[in-house]
């Protein structure tokens, strides 16, 4: 079995709405990636869901059973679509 190293996701979204939603985010909403060993430069992310105690953590806890949508996503219509 050959496993491809890339995949194209079938996402259909309005790029203008995504750009508008991204514009509502503050610089402090973005989190620097936690693994600085494997890249150079700026690699940041934003959590679209998080555990209750990790309101904006970009690490997804595999043992979590409850999730919350971070407050900064409340005004971002496209984020909650998926």
C-alpha positions as CSV (number, residue, x, y, z in Angstrom):
1,X,0.0,0.0,0.0
2,X,1.4,3.4,-1.0
3,X,0.3,6.3,1.2
4,X,0.4,9.7,-0.5
5,X,2.4,12.4,1.2
6,X,-0.2,15.1,0.3
7,X,-4.0,15.3,0.1
8,X,-6.3,17.8,-1.3
9,X,-9.3,18.5,1.0
10,X,-12.6,19.2,-0.6
11,X,-13.3,22.5,1.1
12,X,-15.7,25.0,-0.4
13,X,-15.5,28.4,1.2
14,X,-15.6,32.1,0.3
15,X,-12.0,33.5,0.4
16,X,-13.3,37.0,1.0
17,X,-15.3,35.9,4.1
18,X,-12.2,34.1,5.4
19,X,-10.1,37.2,4.9
20,X,-12.7,39.3,6.7
21,X,-12.8,36.8,9.6
22,X,-9.0,36.8,9.8
23,X,-9.0,40.6,10.0
24,X,-11.1,40.4,13.2
25,X,-8.4,38.5,15.1
26,X,-5.9,40.3,17.3
27,X,-2.2,39.6,17.1
28,X,-2.4,38.2,20.6
29,X,-4.9,35.5,19.4
30,X,-2.2,33.9,17.3
31,X,0.1,31.5,19.1
32,X,3.7,30.7,18.2
33,X,4.1,27.1,17.3
34,X,5.5,25.0,20.2
35,X,8.1,23.1,18.2
36,X,10.9,25.6,17.4
37,X,13.3,22.8,16.5
38,X,11.9,22.0,13.0
39,X,11.5,25.4,11.4
40,X,12.9,28.9,11.0
41,X,10.9,32.1,10.9
42,X,7.4,32.7,12.1
43,X,5.1,29.7,12.3
44,X,2.0,30.7,14.2
45,X,-1.5,29.2,14.5
46,X,-4.9,29.9,16.0
47,X,-7.1,27.4,17.7
48,X,-10.6,27.0,16.3
49,X,-11.6,24.8,19.2
50,X,-9.8,24.1,22.5
51,X,-10.2,22.2,25.7
52,X,-11.9,24.2,28.5
53,X,-8.6,24.9,30.3
54,X,-6.7,25.6,27.1
55,X,-8.7,28.4,25.7
56,X,-6.3,29.1,22.8
57,X,-3.9,26.2,22.9
58,X,-2.9,25.0,19.4
59,X,-2.0,21.5,20.8
60,X,-5.0,19.3,20.6
61,X,-5.3,17.1,23.6
62,X,-6.1,13.5,22.3
63,X,-7.6,12.6,25.6
64,X,-10.1,15.5,25.7
65,X,-13.8,14.8,25.7
66,X,-15.1,18.3,25.9
67,X,-14.3,21.2,23.6
68,X,-15.1,24.9,23.5
69,X,-15.0,27.5,20.7
70,X,-12.6,30.3,21.8
71,X,-14.2,33.7,22.3
72,X,-12.3,35.2,19.3
73,X,-14.2,32.9,17.0
74,X,-17.6,34.2,18.0
75,X,-17.6,37.0,15.4
76,X,-16.0,34.9,12.8
77,X,-18.8,33.3,10.8
78,X,-16.7,31.1,8.5
79,X,-14.6,29.5,11.3
80,X,-17.6,27.9,13.0
81,X,-18.9,26.6,9.7
82,X,-16.5,23.7,9.7
